[in-house]
Structure formats: structure tokens, C-alpha cells
Amino acid sequence: MLKHSGSIIWLTGLPASGKTTIASALYRRLKKGGAKLQVLDGDVIRALNAGTIGFTREDRDRHVLQVANTAKMFADHGIISIVALIAPYRDTREAALKKIGGLEIFVDAPIEVCKARDPKGLYAKALRGQISNFTGIDDPYEPPLTPDLHLRTELESEEESCERLFDFLSRLGLVDDESGFFAEVTRPYPFERLLSRYPLSSLLLLKRMGFSKRACKAFLDDSLQFFHLRRYPYDRKVLFVAGLPKSGTTWMSKLLGMIPGYYERTIYDPSRMMMFHDISSMVFELMPAYAHSVMKLHTKYSTENFEVIKDYVDKFIIMYRDLRDMTVSRYFHVVNDESHRHYQLYHQMSQEDGILHSINITGQAYVSWVKDWHEMAQAHPEMIIEVRYEELNADARGTMNKVLSFFNIAADNGLLERMAATQLKTPVNLKESLSRGDTKRKGIVGDWRNLFTQKHKDYFKEMAGQLLIDLGYEHDLNW
């Protein structure tokens, strides 16, 4: 097990060099040790700050300081922190590490290797000029001159890098060779181990560090539950929503988050399975165990995904909408989102061809998504409730009353009225909405009728005509 509590291990390197991957590999391998450990991922910390930290030099330095202070806070209370953060500027990084006494691990990969990996497509967007101040492209990364350990991820596998890091920590006397360390990772949000001792001082520190009001409120509420000072009469810790993209799932999760005690959580996925609309047990394991959470994902059906979900929740929501409207919504989203990979393609096409391309994407990715989950909902009505965007849009109060009853959550009229008043407003200017970071789409029910040509209709009938009939959107193919 870990022999020294309160250590800080800082992984630095270019985007896509392998920092989070190595952290995940260590998590999977050393899960059964006995140490108290906190994973601090730079992307997760940014998400908790709700877009308040940008990518200027000043913003990046502030971000590094915030993460360093958080790691030091854990270390002071005997909790090991493993930090996965670029921290591109050498002087800022060295000053932070000197202040907190951390180990500097250089996760090194040539820029061309990182570009080729590019799991989030960010290098491609930066090279097209869609992202500015991107580390490695138009903003520098200054590598460590004398790191405590240098990992070369283009020359060694994930397992080899993990093994080298483990051996390094063992040689320093930080880990026991037999059992390893940090088997039980503490939840990245909220900070369970720390709040058990100093909840109010921790809350004040979070505020001073710039965490959002919502994050601080959730932290305080979770703290009260941890100390049994507040109880909510709910059977379920997690309300899980698996939704078709652009089907109103963000709206649904916000409505569920209005239930007293439930909070939308930042989802931490070290396995990166969410990128492929899959799910791992880790996303559930890393939720606060004593508090109530709302989780919204676009998880597709597969036997493996279904088994993971069943292991953690006994009831959940499947959400979708008319695939024709979803196709139109997707098209207008792409046309107005300069960061999307199809943005330039759609601006080189006519609207008719762009919608046809969007129909093709829908056929490849989403017809089976809806069909498979619908069949599972029909087979397991006690476990799965289907919610359509159309019914939520037409009658939010009635739909949420049905959802709350399904989860055995009593709701007074005041809550239902507040939910009903939280209507989804379609932005007049989608481009402006996207620039603000809004997730709202062109949510007009039946809008496909204004935009589909006969060619579109014929293609869609061949691709998903029977599914639309099975779902009750059409009675036949004469539309």
C-alpha cells in the first residue's frame, strides 16, 4: 500500500500525449490498494467552473494555480492527488510544483504523434483555425527540463508507461511493491474525504478558488447529507437518462435537477467510452456515493451497456424524438457550429444536399439507437420509461408528473409548475446561441415538413419508414 500520505503526482504533456490514459491505466491496475487518492483532471476542473476559465496566458496560469491549490488541499489532509494537466508554461508549472511539493511526470509524445491520435478532434479544429490558443499549434508547450520521470508514450504502450511510473514510485518508497496504491479513488466531485473533516472551510476555499455558485451549493448540500444533517425521501441515488442526441435530454436533466437534493453532475469518464456512446461502471463509481445525482448520456444499446446500467440503477429514462426532426436539428446545428467537423462541408453544399448528408448520418448512427432501446423498453416496462421530445414539449407538466411517478418521487404542484415554466426556448440566432455555449437546438416539432424534398422523403422511408410506423409517428408510408 501507499507508505506516504498526501503525495502529489503531476502528469504534464501536450494534448493527446497520454496523460489521462496513463491515469486511467493506473486506476484500473491499482484499484484494490488501500490509499486515499484524488484524481484531478484538468478538463473536469474546467467543466466544474462552467466556462469561467479561458485559454489566455492569464487564464491558463490561474487554472494551474487552482488545480495546484486543490491538490495541496488534499495533500494537507493525507489524500494523494494524481494531476493530469497540460500546464504548458514552464515557469508557472515549476512555481506551482515548488509550492505544493509535487512530482513532475513528463508524458512525452511528438506533436505529429499527438496530431495523429487527436481523440477529440481538437488538433484538426485548431489547424483549420476553428480553435485559437491551442497548445502545440498556436500556443507553446514548454517541456520540463528536469522532470522527475520522463515517459515516452510514442515508444511504449500504455501498460509499459504505467509500469514505469509504478516502479518509479516504488523506488522512491511511496508504494508497496506487492499491493500498490490508490485502489479506491475518491470521488472527484464532491470532495468526500475532505468534507468529512472541514466542510465549511472547504466550501469557503472553493469559493475563493473561483468554483461556480452551483458547484458550491451542491458541495454544501452533499456535505449535509454526508453528516446525516439532511435527508431526502428518495429510493434512488441516481436518476439516469439515456437520450438520442438533440432529443431534449439536456432539458430533461435540468428538470430532474430541479428536484430538491438532486444535482446534475459533471461526468468523469477515464475510460473515454462515452466518446463512442458506450458506458463503463467507472462513471457510476465516481459519482458521490452518499448524495443524489442526475446523469445524462447518449449511451446506445448493447448487451454490455445494458448490463452496466442495470448494475447501478433499477429504473431509467430513454429519450428520443422524430428522427426526421432530429435530422433537421442536426443540420442546422452543424451549419452554425464552426467547430463541427462537417461545418465547412455543409457550407460548400446546397441546403438540400446538406440535409441529405444529415439523413445519411442519422441512418448510420441513430436509427438502430432508437430501434434497439425502444425494443428494450417494450420488453422491460418496469425498468425503462420512454419519453419523447414531442410530449415533453407539448405538456411538460404532465410528462414530468409521469416521470416522477415512475421513480416514486412525490412532487407537489409547486415543483411541477416550476418544471412546466422551464420551457425549452428555441434561439432565434443559433450561431449566437452556440457562441455562448448553449446546448439548445432547432427544436421545432414537425419542422422536417418545411424542409424535406421528395428525395429526402423517399430516402428516409427506405431507411426508417417502418420504424416511424412502429413508433406511432406515421400510420403508413404515404407521407
PEKAQUI-V311903 format. One record per helix or strand of 3 or more residues. SS is the DSSP state (A for helix, B for strand). FROM is the first residue (numbers start at 0). TO is the last residue. Records with the same first field share a line. If there is no record, write none. Layout:
BEGIN
SS=FROM-TO, FROM-TO
END
This chain:
BEGIN
B=7-11, 35-40, 79-83, 102-107, 148-151, 183-185, 237-242, 261-263, 291-296, 315-319, 383-387
A=18-28, 41-47, 56-74, 89-99, 110-116, 121-126, 157-170, 191-207, 212-225, 248-255, 272-275, 281-284, 302-311, 322-335, 342-346, 350-364, 366-378, 388-393, 395-405, 412-420, 429-434, 447-450, 453-469
END
